[in-house]
């Protein structure tokens, strides 16, 4: 924003609707440095650029109402923000997506774990879609900027998102693409994708596993990722891309994050799929929306499958196949495995056992900020002692 525009908007905010001549007179009583032509030129240019809050009526009177500014900061004693840190701060703004707002995410002195990054990508795109202005604020020398650049965050972020103090000129993800031994750069999920991304993910997983683990886990993980991404591609996409990323830690922990901005898995099941299963009393009993029913519905679809949003045979959501893969993995060289499913205002963290998803032991978070779509985080901890 140039200096003259800033002064003009301040005058309009303080003095109410005014014509350009009056604005110029307030700014420069001598009318030597600032004239009504200067003011009109600047304001008409901003009007063409759709500056939020700026309006001119039929009588050539200008008005400016500064859009509300919502600054979301993240309090944590750690420099790294976990999913819980992010959710606790977002919870204070439950209806942010229902407002056209000026939203600032202040990540000063903070870095983000992978399980947060895709959610932020999706949320910022959703905010832009409803007409909000979105700013991401970082420290100039923050390690977070380097990490986000390396994982491809800035390559995938919506073009209208403002990044402060600057948007990196060079993408580390593009420079070092596929050269990391523990990080798979963020990949977009679109309807036209082939499955080439699976090769990159498989190579990364393969490089970090022992020969024995490769035999047991590699094909299963590849199947899991393919099925879940296929489900997002077929059922979870809006006009906002979905995303997938993967990271493997030296401790033996594998994180796979998948995010979309569609209608939401439970919403699709309850309002589209269940209409075709009136003969199934187990499913019909879950039609009413309650937290307990959501848990049981997800459990049914993952553990038993054969539920399609169209009612057609062999057109199920593919989730029972991903569950079967995870069930087999949980019986192998793994000390712990869990799947977090976050959508709308709730989050479910399911443990896995020999029968698949376990409803007993499922931990929930409720009254979260409303976010569109479904956001998965799979966490696998390899048993290094086997």
Order of alpha helices (4+ residues) and beta strands (2+ residues): alpha-beta-alpha-alpha-beta-beta-beta-beta-alpha-beta-beta-alpha-beta-alpha-alpha-beta-alpha-beta-alpha-alpha-beta-beta-alpha-alpha-alpha-alpha-beta-beta-beta-beta
